[in-house]
Amino acid sequence: MPSPSSKPQAKNRGGRRRPRSYTPLSDALNHPLTFVDTELSEGIQRHSLIGLLRAAIHRRRRADGEPLPNVLCALLVWPLLKVKSLHCFCAELCQILAGHVSVLYDFLGREDINWRGLSSDLARRVFQDNEIGGRSQRAFVVDDTSKARAGRKVQGTSCYYDHTEGRTRKGHQVLQLGMAGEKGFLPVEAPIVMGEKCAIDKPKDKPFHDQRSSAARDLRRAREQTKQQLFRDMLQRALRAGWSAKYVLADAWFGCKENIGCCLENKLVGIFQMKRGNLAYQYQGRRSTASQLYAKVQRRMQPKNRQARYKTASLTVRINLETEARQPERWVEVRLVFSAPVRASSADMWVLFLCTDVTLSDAKILEVYALRWSIEVYFKEIKQNLGFLKEQSGRYQLAYASVHLAALRYLLLFEAMLRSGQLTYGEIRDRESGRLQALTYAALLWQLFRALIEGALEGLIKDLGRKVVRRVLIAIDQTVEGFLNDALQMSPEQVSVQLKAEHLGYL
C-alpha cells in the first residue's frame, strides 16, 4: 500500500495535477456537512475497529501514515450501495489506479492482515457489550454454506453437493460457527474448508509469498482437517475466548460421535439432527438403528393438539462414543426425538433429533433447535446484501478477506439494530443503504458538474488569474454542497429533526 504522500495524481485539462482520493465515499462521509453520524461510522469508532485492524496487521509490515480509516470504510460500505461487485464500485468512484489495479484490491490481497482475528475480536466485543439473551437461551450454531466459483485459477475451491440444484458443484465452502439468541445471531468464526479428497488446487500450489501468514495457515488447516475437526477446534477457541452458551445446535452433517462427546466434555447440551445410517443405539438391552427404533414408536406418535402440524415421540437410549474398535466402550445416555408431519404424503417423511440432556422434554428440544434457523438467515443476508465472496478475483487471500468483511458489515449493522431497540435488522440495513446511495449519487453528480465548470473556467485564467479562478471554484463548491445537503435532507438540522420525529414514532 503506498503512503499518502505517494498518492497518484490526476491531470485536469490545463495540465495541472491534483490529488486523487483513495476513497471518495468515505471522504464524503467524513465531511462535516454529511452523514458523519451513520451507524457504520459510529460502530467503527465505538469498537475502535481501526485499532483492531492495526493490531491484525503484522507488526513488521505496518506502515506509518496508511489511510486505514478511509480504506476500511470503503471496503465495508460498498455492498450497501447495491453495486454488482467491488470492481464496479472502484470504477464508479474513480479509484482504478494505473488503469487496472485498485487500491482496495491491493489492500485485500495483503497477506499480513489477520482478517479472521479481526472479525472474531469485533464479534466478541459486540457480544460483551450487548445482551442477545441469557445463557440458558443461547446456543452455539454450526453450519456450512457455499459459493459456486468456476475456473482453474480460482484458489481454495473444492467440490460440494448443492442441495438446491441436486448436483455436484465447484466453489468455495465456508464453515460458520455462530452464537444464536432470542435477539439474533452473532458470527463467531468462519474458515474456508476444503477436504483432501475433493480439493481442486493441488497441494504443490503456493498462492502465498509468506507461508506463515494467517490465511496460509488457515488454508493448510482446511486441507489437513475435516469439517468435524474444524468445528470442534472453533468451539474450543470460542469457549477459551469467553463465549458462553448452554446449547450446541447442528444439522445431520455434524451429528457424529466425536461432536457429541465434545459437547459432553465441555458441559454443553448438544442437540443434533441425526442421519438414518447404521449408527447403533442401545435400547432395552438390544442394539438398533434409527429406522428400527422409528418402527417401534411410529404407532404411538401423536400431535400435541389438534392444530399441531407435527407429531413426535421420544426414547431414552444409550450410545457408545468410542470410535476405536480396540478401545473400551464409552456408553452415555441420550434422548432421541422422532418427528413427522401429521399429514405426511409418505410414511418415510420423518426426522430424528439427538439431545445429550435426557431430562429435556420433546417440546423444549424442538423449541431450542429452532434457534438454528438464525444461521440460515445470516447466510441469506451476507450473500444477498453484504458482498459475501463477490470480489472478482481468483486469489485465496481475497476470498479469505471477503468472508470476514461480510461478517464485519453484519456485526456493525446488527449492533445498530440492538442499540436502536425498535428497528429490525432489515430496516437498519435498508435505511443505511438508502442513505449511502443518496450520498454517493449526490457526490458523483456534483463531480460531473464541477468538471464541466472547471473546464469552462480554464479559459479565463489568462484574464482573471489562477487565484481568482480557484476562489470562484471554492465558492461554487460551498454553495452546491449546501444545496445538495438541503435537497437530500442531509443538513445537520434536518437530520436532527428527522431523528427526533423517528424517536417519537412519526416516521
LUMKE-823273 format. One record per residue (C-alpha): x, z, y; residue in one letter; residue number from 1. Coordinates in nm, 3 decimals. Layout:
BEGIN
{r {X Z Y} 'A' NUM},
...
//
This chain:
BEGIN
{r {0.000 0.000 0.000} 'M' 1},
{r {0.158 -0.100 0.332} 'P' 2},
{r {0.182 0.160 0.603} 'S' 3},
{r {-0.043 0.142 0.911} 'P' 4},
{r {0.249 0.014 1.115} 'S' 5},
{r {0.269 -0.288 0.887} 'S' 6},
{r {-0.097 -0.386 0.915} 'K' 7},
{r {-0.149 -0.761 0.901} 'P' 8},
{r {-0.219 -0.928 1.231} 'Q' 9},
{r {-0.484 -1.191 1.304} 'A' 10},
{r {-0.437 -1.458 1.568} 'K' 11},
{r {-0.705 -1.537 1.821} 'N' 12},
{r {-0.749 -1.874 1.988} 'R' 13},
{r {-0.490 -1.802 2.254} 'G' 14},
{r {-0.217 -1.725 2.002} 'G' 15},
{r {-0.220 -1.352 2.084} 'R' 16},
{r {-0.211 -1.118 1.784} 'R' 17},
{r {-0.449 -0.826 1.745} 'R' 18},
{r {-0.456 -0.568 1.463} 'P' 19},
{r {-0.696 -0.633 1.176} 'R' 20},
{r {-0.878 -0.330 1.042} 'S' 21},
{r {-0.827 -0.224 0.683} 'Y' 22},
{r {-1.188 -0.109 0.664} 'T' 23},
{r {-1.418 -0.224 0.944} 'P' 24},
{r {-1.713 -0.047 0.785} 'L' 25},
{r {-1.550 0.296 0.770} 'S' 26},
{r {-1.415 0.238 1.121} 'D' 27},
{r {-1.770 0.180 1.235} 'A' 28},
{r {-1.887 0.492 1.054} 'L' 29},
{r {-1.624 0.694 1.238} 'N' 30},
{r {-1.738 0.558 1.574} 'H' 31},
{r {-1.882 0.840 1.789} 'P' 32},
{r {-2.199 0.641 1.858} 'L' 33},
{r {-2.289 0.564 1.500} 'T' 34},
{r {-2.360 0.744 1.175} 'F' 35},
{r {-2.078 0.994 1.158} 'V' 36},
{r {-2.320 1.242 1.002} 'D' 37},
{r {-2.426 1.045 0.694} 'T' 38},
{r {-2.446 1.228 0.363} 'E' 39},
{r {-2.148 1.038 0.227} 'L' 40},
{r {-1.912 1.122 0.512} 'S' 41},
{r {-2.034 1.483 0.518} 'E' 42},
{r {-1.979 1.512 0.144} 'G' 43},
{r {-1.627 1.371 0.174} 'I' 44},
{r {-1.542 1.629 0.441} 'Q' 45},
{r {-1.726 1.919 0.275} 'R' 46},
{r {-1.536 1.886 -0.051} 'H' 47},
{r {-1.203 1.782 0.106} 'S' 48},
{r {-1.213 1.465 -0.100} 'L' 49},
{r {-0.919 1.316 0.089} 'I' 50},
{r {-0.713 1.621 -0.006} 'G' 51},
{r {-0.818 1.585 -0.368} 'L' 52},
{r {-0.719 1.217 -0.356} 'L' 53},
{r {-0.374 1.305 -0.218} 'R' 54},
{r {-0.335 1.559 -0.499} 'A' 55},
{r {-0.437 1.293 -0.752} 'A' 56},
{r {-0.158 1.061 -0.632} 'I' 57},
{r {0.178 1.106 -0.799} 'H' 58},
{r {0.395 1.322 -0.575} 'R' 59},
{r {0.692 1.084 -0.575} 'R' 60},
{r {0.480 0.788 -0.473} 'R' 61},
{r {0.291 0.936 -0.181} 'R' 62},
{r {0.342 0.753 0.146} 'A' 63},
{r {0.301 0.922 0.481} 'D' 64},
{r {0.053 0.757 0.710} 'G' 65},
{r {-0.152 0.585 0.439} 'E' 66},
{r {-0.509 0.517 0.566} 'P' 67},
{r {-0.660 0.711 0.274} 'L' 68},
{r {-0.982 0.814 0.455} 'P' 69},
{r {-1.061 0.454 0.551} 'N' 70},
{r {-0.977 0.306 0.212} 'V' 71},
{r {-1.166 0.574 0.017} 'L' 72},
{r {-1.471 0.543 0.240} 'C' 73},
{r {-1.481 0.165 0.195} 'A' 74},
{r {-1.441 0.196 -0.183} 'L' 75},
{r {-1.727 0.445 -0.202} 'L' 76},
{r {-1.982 0.268 0.015} 'V' 77},
{r {-1.956 -0.100 -0.083} 'W' 78},
{r {-2.208 -0.083 -0.375} 'P' 79},
{r {-2.466 0.072 -0.141} 'L' 80},
{r {-2.455 -0.244 0.072} 'L' 81},
{r {-2.611 -0.443 -0.214} 'K' 82},
{r {-2.326 -0.695 -0.233} 'V' 83},
{r {-2.261 -0.854 -0.571} 'K' 84},
{r {-1.901 -0.738 -0.607} 'S' 85},
{r {-1.609 -0.578 -0.431} 'L' 86},
{r {-1.469 -0.928 -0.375} 'H' 87},
{r {-1.784 -1.027 -0.183} 'C' 88},
{r {-1.760 -0.708 0.020} 'F' 89},
{r {-1.398 -0.777 0.115} 'C' 90},
{r {-1.470 -1.139 0.207} 'A' 91},
{r {-1.777 -1.045 0.410} 'E' 92},
{r {-1.588 -0.785 0.611} 'L' 93},
{r {-1.275 -0.998 0.662} 'C' 94},
{r {-1.046 -0.778 0.453} 'Q' 95},
{r {-0.877 -1.054 0.250} 'I' 96},
{r {-0.508 -1.029 0.321} 'L' 97},
{r {-0.265 -1.321 0.282} 'A' 98},
{r {-0.560 -1.539 0.191} 'G' 99},
{r {-0.640 -1.392 -0.152} 'H' 100},
{r {-0.524 -1.033 -0.204} 'V' 101},
{r {-0.733 -0.742 -0.079} 'S' 102},
{r {-0.606 -0.406 0.036} 'V' 103},
{r {-0.883 -0.244 -0.167} 'L' 104},
{r {-0.788 -0.426 -0.488} 'Y' 105},
{r {-0.425 -0.327 -0.434} 'D' 106},
{r {-0.531 0.035 -0.397} 'F' 107},
{r {-0.749 0.026 -0.709} 'L' 108},
{r {-0.460 -0.126 -0.904} 'G' 109},
{r {-0.220 0.158 -0.826} 'R' 110},
{r {-0.105 0.338 -1.139} 'E' 111},
{r {-0.007 0.660 -0.963} 'D' 112},
{r {-0.365 0.776 -0.893} 'I' 113},
{r {-0.535 1.004 -1.144} 'N' 114},
{r {-0.894 0.885 -1.092} 'W' 115},
{r {-1.025 1.083 -1.389} 'R' 116},
{r {-0.881 1.405 -1.247} 'G' 117},
{r {-1.024 1.329 -0.902} 'L' 118},
{r {-1.373 1.272 -1.042} 'S' 119},
{r {-1.358 1.586 -1.258} 'S' 120},
{r {-1.240 1.801 -0.965} 'D' 121},
{r {-1.526 1.685 -0.742} 'L' 122},
{r {-1.781 1.736 -1.023} 'A' 123},
{r {-1.657 2.092 -1.076} 'R' 124},
{r {-1.686 2.167 -0.702} 'R' 125},
{r {-2.041 2.033 -0.688} 'V' 126},
{r {-2.125 2.240 -0.997} 'F' 127},
{r {-1.980 2.557 -0.847} 'Q' 128},
{r {-2.143 2.512 -0.505} 'D' 129},
{r {-2.492 2.416 -0.627} 'N' 130},
{r {-2.736 2.554 -0.878} 'E' 131},
{r {-2.875 2.296 -1.120} 'I' 132},
{r {-3.033 2.560 -1.344} 'G' 133},
{r {-2.950 2.884 -1.522} 'G' 134},
{r {-2.705 2.887 -1.811} 'R' 135},
{r {-2.991 2.914 -2.062} 'S' 136},
{r {-3.136 2.594 -1.909} 'Q' 137},
{r {-2.814 2.389 -1.900} 'R' 138},
{r {-2.672 2.163 -2.168} 'A' 139},
{r {-2.362 1.952 -2.225} 'F' 140},
{r {-2.473 1.596 -2.299} 'V' 141},
{r {-2.259 1.323 -2.451} 'V' 142},
{r {-2.335 0.955 -2.494} 'D' 143},
{r {-2.166 0.620 -2.455} 'D' 144},
{r {-2.252 0.312 -2.253} 'T' 145},
{r {-2.105 -0.035 -2.239} 'S' 146},
{r {-2.049 -0.332 -2.012} 'K' 147},
{r {-2.006 -0.679 -2.156} 'A' 148},
{r {-1.674 -0.829 -2.042} 'R' 149},
{r {-1.558 -1.163 -2.183} 'A' 150},
{r {-1.214 -1.320 -2.154} 'G' 151},
{r {-0.883 -1.294 -2.334} 'R' 152},
{r {-0.709 -1.139 -2.033} 'K' 153},
{r {-0.958 -0.852 -1.990} 'V' 154},
{r {-0.772 -0.538 -2.094} 'Q' 155},
{r {-0.910 -0.231 -2.269} 'G' 156},
{r {-1.211 -0.404 -2.427} 'T' 157},
{r {-1.344 -0.374 -2.780} 'S' 158},
{r {-1.633 -0.487 -3.000} 'C' 159},
{r {-1.956 -0.289 -2.997} 'Y' 160},
{r {-2.310 -0.329 -3.121} 'Y' 161},
{r {-2.564 -0.392 -2.846} 'D' 162},
{r {-2.896 -0.232 -2.948} 'H' 163},
{r {-3.096 -0.413 -2.680} 'T' 164},
{r {-2.976 -0.758 -2.793} 'E' 165},
{r {-2.931 -0.673 -3.160} 'G' 166},
{r {-2.585 -0.829 -3.189} 'R' 167},
{r {-2.216 -0.753 -3.152} 'T' 168},
{r {-2.068 -0.793 -2.804} 'R' 169},
{r {-1.722 -0.765 -2.648} 'K' 170},
{r {-1.661 -0.547 -2.346} 'G' 171},
{r {-1.576 -0.203 -2.214} 'H' 172},
{r {-1.716 0.108 -2.379} 'Q' 173},
{r {-1.730 0.431 -2.181} 'V' 174},
{r {-1.784 0.775 -2.336} 'L' 175},
{r {-1.957 1.011 -2.093} 'Q' 176},
{r {-1.972 1.390 -2.104} 'L' 177},
{r {-2.206 1.548 -1.853} 'G' 178},
{r {-2.400 1.860 -1.764} 'M' 179},
{r {-2.781 1.842 -1.766} 'A' 180},
{r {-3.005 2.100 -1.599} 'G' 181},
{r {-3.358 2.129 -1.471} 'E' 182},
{r {-3.248 1.988 -1.133} 'K' 183},
{r {-3.049 1.690 -1.257} 'G' 184},
{r {-2.731 1.562 -1.419} 'F' 185},
{r {-2.363 1.601 -1.331} 'L' 186},
{r {-2.098 1.367 -1.483} 'P' 187},
{r {-1.803 1.575 -1.608} 'V' 188},
{r {-1.561 1.325 -1.764} 'E' 189},
{r {-1.572 0.963 -1.881} 'A' 190},
{r {-1.285 0.785 -2.063} 'P' 191},
{r {-1.292 0.422 -2.170} 'I' 192},
{r {-1.292 0.417 -2.551} 'V' 193},
{r {-1.169 0.159 -2.800} 'M' 194},
{r {-1.117 0.210 -3.172} 'G' 195},
{r {-0.816 0.074 -3.356} 'E' 196},
{r {-1.031 -0.144 -3.582} 'K' 197},
{r {-1.223 -0.315 -3.305} 'C' 198},
{r {-0.974 -0.316 -3.017} 'A' 199},
{r {-0.927 -0.659 -2.867} 'I' 200},
{r {-0.598 -0.612 -2.683} 'D' 201},
{r {-0.305 -0.595 -2.914} 'K' 202},
{r {-0.108 -0.267 -2.922} 'P' 203},
{r {0.205 -0.451 -2.810} 'K' 204},
{r {0.038 -0.546 -2.480} 'D' 205},
{r {0.165 -0.326 -2.195} 'K' 206},
{r {-0.065 -0.354 -1.892} 'P' 207},
{r {0.120 -0.071 -1.715} 'F' 208},
{r {0.455 -0.055 -1.539} 'H' 209},
{r {0.451 0.323 -1.573} 'D' 210},
{r {0.356 0.427 -1.926} 'Q' 211},
{r {0.336 0.792 -1.810} 'R' 212},
{r {0.050 0.730 -1.566} 'S' 213},
{r {-0.286 0.894 -1.632} 'S' 214},
{r {-0.454 0.559 -1.704} 'A' 215},
{r {-0.181 0.463 -1.952} 'A' 216},
{r {-0.217 0.798 -2.130} 'R' 217},
{r {-0.594 0.758 -2.145} 'D' 218},
{r {-0.559 0.408 -2.293} 'L' 219},
{r {-0.322 0.533 -2.564} 'R' 220},
{r {-0.558 0.821 -2.640} 'R' 221},
{r {-0.851 0.579 -2.664} 'A' 222},
{r {-0.662 0.370 -2.922} 'R' 223},
{r {-0.547 0.665 -3.128} 'E' 224},
{r {-0.866 0.878 -3.133} 'Q' 225},
{r {-1.225 0.818 -3.238} 'T' 226},
{r {-1.526 0.882 -3.016} 'K' 227},
{r {-1.589 1.207 -3.201} 'Q' 228},
{r {-1.236 1.334 -3.135} 'Q' 229},
{r {-1.252 1.230 -2.770} 'L' 230},
{r {-1.585 1.410 -2.731} 'F' 231},
{r {-1.450 1.735 -2.875} 'R' 232},
{r {-1.141 1.716 -2.653} 'D' 233},
{r {-1.356 1.661 -2.343} 'M' 234},
{r {-1.581 1.952 -2.435} 'L' 235},
{r {-1.282 2.184 -2.479} 'Q' 236},
{r {-1.136 2.078 -2.142} 'R' 237},
{r {-1.471 2.132 -1.969} 'A' 238},
{r {-1.502 2.485 -2.110} 'L' 239},
{r {-1.147 2.569 -2.002} 'R' 240},
{r {-1.221 2.434 -1.652} 'A' 241},
{r {-1.512 2.677 -1.606} 'G' 242},
{r {-1.814 2.468 -1.704} 'W' 243},
{r {-2.074 2.675 -1.888} 'S' 244},
{r {-2.397 2.595 -2.071} 'A' 245},
{r {-2.594 2.715 -2.369} 'K' 246},
{r {-2.658 2.386 -2.549} 'Y' 247},
{r {-2.483 2.067 -2.659} 'V' 248},
{r {-2.705 1.759 -2.696} 'L' 249},
{r {-2.619 1.427 -2.861} 'A' 250},
{r {-2.785 1.140 -3.043} 'D' 251},
{r {-2.732 1.036 -3.403} 'A' 252},
{r {-2.393 0.870 -3.336} 'W' 253},
{r {-2.243 1.217 -3.277} 'F' 254},
{r {-2.427 1.406 -3.550} 'G' 255},
{r {-2.133 1.486 -3.780} 'C' 256},
{r {-1.988 1.797 -3.941} 'K' 257},
{r {-1.689 1.818 -3.706} 'E' 258},
{r {-1.906 1.821 -3.394} 'N' 259},
{r {-2.146 2.075 -3.542} 'I' 260},
{r {-1.850 2.300 -3.627} 'G' 261},
{r {-1.708 2.259 -3.275} 'C' 262},
{r {-2.034 2.388 -3.126} 'C' 263},
{r {-2.037 2.692 -3.353} 'L' 264},
{r {-1.671 2.772 -3.280} 'E' 265},
{r {-1.740 2.767 -2.905} 'N' 266},
{r {-2.064 2.969 -2.939} 'K' 267},
{r {-2.278 2.680 -2.819} 'L' 268},
{r {-2.615 2.581 -2.963} 'V' 269},
{r {-2.580 2.225 -3.087} 'G' 270},
{r {-2.887 2.002 -3.110} 'I' 271},
{r {-2.812 1.665 -3.267} 'F' 272},
{r {-3.028 1.379 -3.378} 'Q' 273},
{r {-2.912 1.305 -3.733} 'M' 274},
{r {-2.883 0.985 -3.935} 'K' 275},
{r {-3.067 0.931 -4.262} 'R' 276},
{r {-2.744 0.897 -4.454} 'G' 277},
{r {-2.613 1.060 -4.768} 'N' 278},
{r {-2.522 1.387 -4.595} 'L' 279},
{r {-2.627 1.664 -4.835} 'A' 280},
{r {-2.829 1.968 -4.723} 'Y' 281},
{r {-2.881 2.270 -4.949} 'Q' 282},
{r {-3.247 2.375 -4.973} 'Y' 283},
{r {-3.387 2.616 -5.230} 'Q' 284},
{r {-3.062 2.601 -5.427} 'G' 285},
{r {-3.061 2.221 -5.455} 'R' 286},
{r {-2.876 1.957 -5.256} 'R' 287},
{r {-3.094 1.692 -5.094} 'S' 288},
{r {-3.058 1.413 -4.842} 'T' 289},
{r {-3.262 1.386 -4.524} 'A' 290},
{r {-3.500 1.134 -4.681} 'S' 291},
{r {-3.561 1.359 -4.981} 'Q' 292},
{r {-3.634 1.657 -4.756} 'L' 293},
{r {-3.873 1.450 -4.545} 'Y' 294},
{r {-4.071 1.361 -4.857} 'A' 295},
{r {-4.125 1.733 -4.915} 'K' 296},
{r {-4.255 1.811 -4.564} 'V' 297},
{r {-4.435 1.485 -4.484} 'Q' 298},
{r {-4.775 1.601 -4.603} 'R' 299},
{r {-4.772 1.927 -4.407} 'R' 300},
{r {-4.664 1.776 -4.076} 'M' 301},
{r {-4.931 1.850 -3.817} 'Q' 302},
{r {-4.962 1.782 -3.442} 'P' 303},
{r {-4.958 2.083 -3.211} 'K' 304},
{r {-5.300 1.996 -3.070} 'N' 305},
{r {-5.546 1.708 -3.059} 'R' 306},
{r {-5.376 1.549 -2.757} 'Q' 307},
{r {-5.027 1.562 -2.910} 'A' 308},
{r {-4.865 1.224 -2.980} 'R' 309},
{r {-4.616 1.360 -3.234} 'Y' 310},
{r {-4.633 1.582 -3.538} 'K' 311},
{r {-4.347 1.799 -3.658} 'T' 312},
{r {-4.227 2.013 -3.945} 'A' 313},
{r {-3.907 2.213 -3.992} 'S' 314},
{r {-3.688 2.358 -4.264} 'L' 315},
{r {-3.404 2.609 -4.262} 'T' 316},
{r {-3.125 2.470 -4.479} 'V' 317},
{r {-2.753 2.515 -4.537} 'R' 318},
{r {-2.482 2.259 -4.469} 'I' 319},
{r {-2.117 2.254 -4.575} 'N' 320},
{r {-1.898 2.189 -4.270} 'L' 321},
{r {-1.579 2.139 -4.471} 'E' 322},
{r {-1.471 1.774 -4.469} 'T' 323},
{r {-1.174 1.805 -4.708} 'E' 324},
{r {-1.265 1.797 -5.077} 'A' 325},
{r {-0.982 2.032 -5.181} 'R' 326},
{r {-1.058 2.298 -4.919} 'Q' 327},
{r {-1.301 2.591 -4.968} 'P' 328},
{r {-1.658 2.515 -4.872} 'E' 329},
{r {-1.795 2.646 -4.539} 'R' 330},
{r {-2.171 2.683 -4.561} 'W' 331},
{r {-2.375 2.760 -4.249} 'V' 332},
{r {-2.748 2.780 -4.187} 'E' 333},
{r {-2.908 2.520 -3.961} 'V' 334},
{r {-3.262 2.423 -3.872} 'R' 335},
{r {-3.390 2.071 -3.940} 'L' 336},
{r {-3.687 1.942 -3.739} 'V' 337},
{r {-3.868 1.630 -3.861} 'F' 338},
{r {-4.076 1.444 -3.602} 'S' 339},
{r {-4.304 1.141 -3.641} 'A' 340},
{r {-4.574 0.971 -3.428} 'P' 341},
{r {-4.931 1.080 -3.503} 'V' 342},
{r {-5.041 0.717 -3.516} 'R' 343},
{r {-4.739 0.554 -3.671} 'A' 344},
{r {-4.758 0.189 -3.768} 'S' 345},
{r {-4.525 0.260 -4.060} 'S' 346},
{r {-4.458 0.563 -4.278} 'A' 347},
{r {-4.088 0.516 -4.215} 'D' 348},
{r {-4.110 0.596 -3.843} 'M' 349},
{r {-3.961 0.945 -3.831} 'W' 350},
{r {-3.653 1.108 -3.682} 'V' 351},
{r {-3.452 1.414 -3.771} 'L' 352},
{r {-3.301 1.677 -3.539} 'F' 353},
{r {-3.049 1.944 -3.637} 'L' 354},
{r {-3.017 2.272 -3.447} 'C' 355},
{r {-2.744 2.529 -3.512} 'T' 356},
{r {-2.973 2.814 -3.395} 'D' 357},
{r {-3.227 2.877 -3.672} 'V' 358},
{r {-3.433 3.112 -3.452} 'T' 359},
{r {-3.549 2.842 -3.210} 'L' 360},
{r {-3.900 2.703 -3.256} 'S' 361},
{r {-3.969 2.335 -3.314} 'D' 362},
{r {-4.124 2.300 -2.967} 'A' 363},
{r {-3.823 2.464 -2.798} 'K' 364},
{r {-3.575 2.242 -2.983} 'I' 365},
{r {-3.756 1.924 -2.879} 'L' 366},
{r {-3.801 2.054 -2.522} 'E' 367},
{r {-3.429 2.119 -2.485} 'V' 368},
{r {-3.334 1.789 -2.646} 'Y' 369},
{r {-3.545 1.611 -2.384} 'A' 370},
{r {-3.272 1.703 -2.131} 'L' 371},
{r {-3.056 1.438 -2.296} 'R' 372},
{r {-3.263 1.170 -2.124} 'W' 373},
{r {-3.092 1.257 -1.794} 'S' 374},
{r {-2.771 1.085 -1.907} 'I' 375},
{r {-2.965 0.762 -1.970} 'E' 376},
{r {-3.099 0.781 -1.614} 'V' 377},
{r {-2.741 0.832 -1.491} 'Y' 378},
{r {-2.621 0.522 -1.680} 'F' 379},
{r {-2.901 0.313 -1.531} 'K' 380},
{r {-2.822 0.438 -1.180} 'E' 381},
{r {-2.449 0.368 -1.184} 'I' 382},
{r {-2.496 0.026 -1.348} 'K' 383},
{r {-2.767 -0.100 -1.114} 'Q' 384},
{r {-2.676 0.065 -0.784} 'N' 385},
{r {-2.331 0.227 -0.783} 'L' 386},
{r {-2.087 -0.052 -0.875} 'G' 387},
{r {-2.008 0.052 -1.233} 'F' 388},
{r {-1.744 -0.195 -1.365} 'L' 389},
{r {-1.836 -0.460 -1.108} 'K' 390},
{r {-1.481 -0.517 -0.984} 'E' 391},
{r {-1.385 -0.875 -1.067} 'Q' 392},
{r {-1.055 -0.814 -1.241} 'S' 393},
{r {-0.935 -0.800 -1.599} 'G' 394},
{r {-0.680 -0.522 -1.540} 'R' 395},
{r {-0.746 -0.198 -1.725} 'Y' 396},
{r {-0.638 0.006 -1.424} 'Q' 397},
{r {-0.921 -0.137 -1.212} 'L' 398},
{r {-1.179 -0.071 -1.484} 'A' 399},
{r {-1.043 0.283 -1.516} 'Y' 400},
{r {-1.079 0.337 -1.140} 'A' 401},
{r {-1.424 0.174 -1.128} 'S' 402},
{r {-1.574 0.411 -1.386} 'V' 403},
{r {-1.470 0.719 -1.192} 'H' 404},
{r {-1.552 0.578 -0.847} 'L' 405},
{r {-1.909 0.524 -0.968} 'A' 406},
{r {-1.916 0.891 -1.066} 'A' 407},
{r {-1.781 0.992 -0.722} 'L' 408},
{r {-2.056 0.795 -0.546} 'R' 409},
{r {-2.320 0.952 -0.767} 'Y' 410},
{r {-2.187 1.304 -0.711} 'L' 411},
{r {-2.188 1.271 -0.331} 'L' 412},
{r {-2.544 1.137 -0.327} 'L' 413},
{r {-2.664 1.386 -0.588} 'F' 414},
{r {-2.530 1.677 -0.384} 'E' 415},
{r {-2.703 1.536 -0.076} 'A' 416},
{r {-3.028 1.545 -0.275} 'M' 417},
{r {-2.971 1.909 -0.373} 'L' 418},
{r {-2.893 2.007 -0.014} 'R' 419},
{r {-3.196 1.826 0.130} 'S' 420},
{r {-3.424 2.017 -0.105} 'G' 421},
{r {-3.712 1.772 -0.052} 'Q' 422},
{r {-3.590 1.419 -0.122} 'L' 423},
{r {-3.531 1.282 -0.470} 'T' 424},
{r {-3.202 1.121 -0.574} 'Y' 425},
{r {-3.353 0.772 -0.544} 'G' 426},
{r {-3.483 0.844 -0.192} 'E' 427},
{r {-3.140 0.970 -0.082} 'I' 428},
{r {-2.972 0.660 -0.228} 'R' 429},
{r {-3.219 0.417 -0.069} 'D' 430},
{r {-3.201 0.589 0.268} 'R' 431},
{r {-2.821 0.574 0.276} 'E' 432},
{r {-2.820 0.214 0.156} 'S' 433},
{r {-3.059 0.115 0.433} 'G' 434},
{r {-2.850 0.290 0.697} 'R' 435},
{r {-2.527 0.132 0.583} 'L' 436},
{r {-2.679 -0.215 0.554} 'Q' 437},
{r {-2.824 -0.197 0.907} 'A' 438},
{r {-2.495 -0.072 1.045} 'L' 439},
{r {-2.295 -0.343 0.868} 'T' 440},
{r {-2.530 -0.618 0.981} 'Y' 441},
{r {-2.505 -0.499 1.341} 'A' 442},
{r {-2.125 -0.481 1.324} 'A' 443},
{r {-2.091 -0.828 1.170} 'L' 444},
{r {-2.338 -0.981 1.418} 'L' 445},
{r {-2.153 -0.835 1.713} 'W' 446},
{r {-1.816 -0.954 1.577} 'Q' 447},
{r {-1.955 -1.308 1.572} 'L' 448},
{r {-2.087 -1.286 1.929} 'F' 449},
{r {-1.768 -1.124 2.051} 'R' 450},
{r {-1.554 -1.403 1.905} 'A' 451},
{r {-1.765 -1.661 2.090} 'L' 452},
{r {-1.746 -1.469 2.418} 'I' 453},
{r {-1.373 -1.408 2.382} 'E' 454},
{r {-1.316 -1.778 2.318} 'G' 455},
{r {-1.510 -1.870 2.630} 'A' 456},
{r {-1.315 -1.621 2.844} 'L' 457},
{r {-0.978 -1.754 2.727} 'E' 458},
{r {-1.019 -2.047 2.968} 'G' 459},
{r {-1.046 -1.808 3.266} 'L' 460},
{r {-0.716 -1.626 3.203} 'I' 461},
{r {-0.522 -1.855 3.440} 'K' 462},
{r {-0.771 -1.800 3.723} 'D' 463},
{r {-0.853 -1.428 3.675} 'L' 464},
{r {-0.556 -1.292 3.483} 'G' 465},
{r {-0.535 -1.135 3.136} 'R' 466},
{r {-0.601 -0.777 3.258} 'K' 467},
{r {-0.928 -0.871 3.425} 'V' 468},
{r {-1.048 -1.062 3.117} 'V' 469},
{r {-0.958 -0.764 2.897} 'R' 470},
{r {-1.160 -0.531 3.123} 'R' 471},
{r {-1.456 -0.766 3.103} 'V' 472},
{r {-1.438 -0.761 2.722} 'L' 473},
{r {-1.422 -0.381 2.714} 'I' 474},
{r {-1.726 -0.357 2.942} 'A' 475},
{r {-1.917 -0.604 2.722} 'I' 476},
{r {-1.818 -0.407 2.408} 'D' 477},
{r {-1.954 -0.084 2.551} 'Q' 478},
{r {-2.278 -0.242 2.669} 'T' 479},
{r {-2.350 -0.426 2.344} 'V' 480},
{r {-2.264 -0.126 2.126} 'E' 481},
{r {-2.506 0.086 2.326} 'G' 482},
{r {-2.775 -0.180 2.293} 'F' 483},
{r {-2.725 -0.212 1.915} 'L' 484},
{r {-2.735 0.164 1.867} 'N' 485},
{r {-3.060 0.189 2.061} 'D' 486},
{r {-3.215 -0.117 1.895} 'A' 487},
{r {-3.131 0.005 1.547} 'L' 488},
{r {-3.222 0.367 1.632} 'Q' 489},
{r {-2.867 0.487 1.577} 'M' 490},
{r {-2.806 0.671 1.904} 'S' 491},
{r {-2.738 1.047 1.872} 'P' 492},
{r {-3.065 1.130 2.050} 'E' 493},
{r {-3.274 0.907 1.824} 'Q' 494},
{r {-3.103 1.033 1.509} 'V' 495},
{r {-3.172 1.392 1.619} 'S' 496},
{r {-3.541 1.318 1.684} 'V' 497},
{r {-3.572 1.133 1.355} 'Q' 498},
{r {-3.419 1.417 1.156} 'L' 499},
{r {-3.644 1.670 1.330} 'K' 500},
{r {-3.956 1.463 1.254} 'A' 501},
{r {-3.842 1.424 0.894} 'E' 502},
{r {-3.788 1.801 0.865} 'H' 503},
{r {-4.140 1.867 0.994} 'L' 504},
{r {-4.284 1.624 0.743} 'G' 505},
{r {-4.397 1.349 0.980} 'Y' 506},
{r {-4.169 1.085 0.825} 'L' 507},
//
